[in-house]
Amino acid sequence: MATGFVFHELYLWHNTWNWNQVFPPSLTVQPGTHAENPETKRRLRNLLEVSGILDHLVTIKPRRATVEELSRVHTPAHIAKIREISDRGYGDASSLTPLGAGSYEIALLAAGGAIKAMEAVITGEVDNAYALIRPPGHHATADVGMGFCLFSNAAIAIRHAQQLHGLTRIAAVDWDVHHGNGTQAIFYDDPSVLTISLHQDNLFPANSGAIAENGEGKGKGFNINVPLPPGSGPGAYAAAFERVVIPALMRFKPELIVVPSGFDASGVDPMGRMLMNSSGYRRLARMLLDAARELCGGRLVMTHEGGYSEMYVPYCGLAVIEELCGHRTGVEDPWDQLMGQWGGMSAQPHQTAAIDQAAELVKNIN
Ligand SMILES: [Zn+2]
């Protein structure tokens, strides 16, 4: 298996300032670090290097996306606004989304990284790819940057695949703990893109990601939300994949699968209240790989989103990338066994009930 890997040092230079996790500094609590800072990504990249798995990956060099490529998804006003704030040197893309000098160019490099990963998979240069890009993208809508996201990297790559490479059916499976509202909104009336989001019920954005949001117009039926109760772990996620995600993919028959990949559903993440561990993510990756092999020649592209535990995101990312490339490094995740002993790791009845509701939506894919 050839697995492509996208990364660039500049991804770590996007400045989110000294905010207190998600709030601007104030004269209350001493200024700290924004949750979306370089550290988790840097440490994931470092683990890929020291574990030796980097030698088994095909390096894909990112480039900056062009304004034309961004414009397939975003409004000119939004693109201009991000550029203006970046050129000014400091500002907020909307709320809770600070950026600094150079962030515009770095965001172009992130979107372009997703495009390059997509192209490498479509042309057969690699079988699948992981784009470790930053800033993230899945909350950004056509005209608003939000939730630490400036441009919708996955959506830009999907439109690129459709318009330049002629793909007609692409599925996005978002396992970030927060709702993939941006990707949903961008393709909401579009039956050529099946968007699926598994997330903690009503976490972020507020009042977003309900089961009832099932697409509209021609896109009716082609958006599926699986809002999971807080405390859902590997058992619930696997059940959601078995009963909702995989059946939906089988029905939709995509030509390629994209995964906006966040590791903030882990049991030790500060920004979510779920119980996933690295073996849980590994299992989901395995299921998607099997589905991709059956449906679309194994074509799978992952674009990095959230994940805010500096010491745990690397293990989750490594497990997923090990599955993608079929090489085991032998690195042991010490948390995996510990978390495996926690209560609530298997699917609980109230979680299964929520999954069963979402499973009803599969038949709406026509
Ligand atoms: Zn997230």
Residues whose N, C-alpha, C, O or C-beta is under 5 A from the ligand:
A	BS01	ZN	D176 V177 H178 G262 D264 G306
